[in-house]
């Protein structure tokens, strides 16, 4: 796997947790709203990983 892919994967997985206070403050989110945001981000990262690992040949 290309090292840039690994960096992208790791940054997408860690960013939401490391930036939680900043994200909550900037967007004025409560904990339940932040958790909803996290679930959407989780789906996005999962789809991104699948597409990187198993690219569709067009």
Phi and psi in degrees as GROMACS dihedral restraints (atoms count N, CA, C in turn):
[ dihedral_restraints ]
;  ai    aj    ak    al  type     phi  dphi    fc
    3     4     5     6     1   -62.0    20    10
    4     5     6     7     1   139.7    20    10
    6     7     8     9     1   -64.1    20    10
    7     8     9    10     1   -28.8    20    10
    9    10    11    12     1   -68.9    20    10
   10    11    12    13     1   -32.5    20    10
   12    13    14    15     1   -65.3    20    10
   13    14    15    16     1   -42.2    20    10
   15    16    17    18     1   -63.2    20    10
   16    17    18    19     1   -42.3    20    10
   18    19    20    21     1   -62.5    20    10
   19    20    21    22     1   -42.8    20    10
   21    22    23    24     1   -64.1    20    10
   22    23    24    25     1   -42.7    20    10
   24    25    26    27     1   -63.2    20    10
   25    26    27    28     1   -49.8    20    10
   27    28    29    30     1   -63.1    20    10
   28    29    30    31     1   -41.0    20    10
   30    31    32    33     1   -67.7    20    10
   31    32    33    34     1   -37.2    20    10
   33    34    35    36     1   -69.4    20    10
   34    35    36    37     1   -32.0    20    10
   36    37    38    39     1   -78.5    20    10
   37    38    39    40     1   -34.8    20    10
   39    40    41    42     1   -90.6    20    10
   40    41    42    43     1   -27.4    20    10
   42    43    44    45     1   -58.1    20    10
   43    44    45    46     1   -45.7    20    10
   45    46    47    48     1   -60.9    20    10
   46    47    48    49     1   -32.6    20    10
   48    49    50    51     1   -82.3    20    10
   49    50    51    52     1   -40.9    20    10
   51    52    53    54     1   -71.5    20    10
   52    53    54    55     1   -31.2    20    10
   54    55    56    57     1   -99.0    20    10
   55    56    57    58     1    12.1    20    10
   57    58    59    60     1   -51.8    20    10
   58    59    60    61     1   -51.7    20    10
   60    61    62    63     1   -60.0    20    10
   61    62    63    64     1   -40.6    20    10
   63    64    65    66     1   -66.6    20    10
   64    65    66    67     1   -45.5    20    10
   66    67    68    69     1   -62.1    20    10
   67    68    69    70     1   -44.5    20    10
   69    70    71    72     1   -63.8    20    10
   70    71    72    73     1   -39.3    20    10
   72    73    74    75     1   -71.0    20    10
   73    74    75    76     1   -48.8    20    10
   75    76    77    78     1   -61.4    20    10
   76    77    78    79     1   -42.3    20    10
   78    79    80    81     1   -97.8    20    10
   79    80    81    82     1     4.6    20    10
   81    82    83    84     1    51.2    20    10
   82    83    84    85     1    53.7    20    10
   84    85    86    87     1   -99.5    20    10
   85    86    87    88     1   143.4    20    10
   87    88    89    90     1   -86.2    20    10
   88    89    90    91     1   170.9    20    10
   90    91    92    93     1   -58.6    20    10
   91    92    93    94     1   -42.2    20    10
   93    94    95    96     1   -67.9    20    10
   94    95    96    97     1   -35.2    20    10
   96    97    98    99     1   -68.5    20    10
   97    98    99   100     1   -39.7    20    10
   99   100   101   102     1   -63.5    20    10
  100   101   102   103     1   -40.4    20    10
  102   103   104   105     1   -63.6    20    10
  103   104   105   106     1   -36.4    20    10
  105   106   107   108     1   -63.7    20    10
  106   107   108   109     1   -44.1    20    10
  108   109   110   111     1   -58.5    20    10
  109   110   111   112     1   -42.0    20    10
  111   112   113   114     1   -64.3    20    10
  112   113   114   115     1   -38.8    20    10
  114   115   116   117     1   -65.6    20    10
  115   116   117   118     1   -39.4    20    10
  117   118   119   120     1   -64.9    20    10
  118   119   120   121     1   -43.5    20    10
  120   121   122   123     1   -63.6    20    10
  121   122   123   124     1   -38.1    20    10
  123   124   125   126     1   -60.4    20    10
  124   125   126   127     1   -43.0    20    10
  126   127   128   129     1   -64.0    20    10
  127   128   129   130     1   -43.0    20    10
  129   130   131   132     1   -60.2    20    10
  130   131   132   133     1   -47.2    20    10
  132   133   134   135     1   -65.9    20    10
  133   134   135   136     1   -39.5    20    10
  135   136   137   138     1   -61.3    20    10
  136   137   138   139     1   -46.5    20    10
  138   139   140   141     1   -62.7    20    10
  139   140   141   142     1   -40.2    20    10
  141   142   143   144     1   -61.6    20    10
  142   143   144   145     1   -45.4    20    10
  144   145   146   147     1   -61.8    20    10
  145   146   147   148     1   -45.5    20    10
  147   148   149   150     1   -61.0    20    10
  148   149   150   151     1   -42.6    20    10
  150   151   152   153     1   -67.8    20    10
  151   152   153   154     1   -33.3    20    10
  153   154   155   156     1   -73.4    20    10
  154   155   156   157     1   -40.4    20    10
  156   157   158   159     1   -78.3    20    10
  157   158   159   160     1   -32.2    20    10
  159   160   161   162     1  -130.3    20    10
  160   161   162   163     1    72.1    20    10
  162   163   164   165     1   -65.1    20    10
  163   164   165   166     1   144.8    20    10
  165   166   167   168     1   -87.1    20    10
  166   167   168   169     1   128.6    20    10
  168   169   170   171     1   -83.3    20    10
  169   170   171   172     1   123.3    20    10
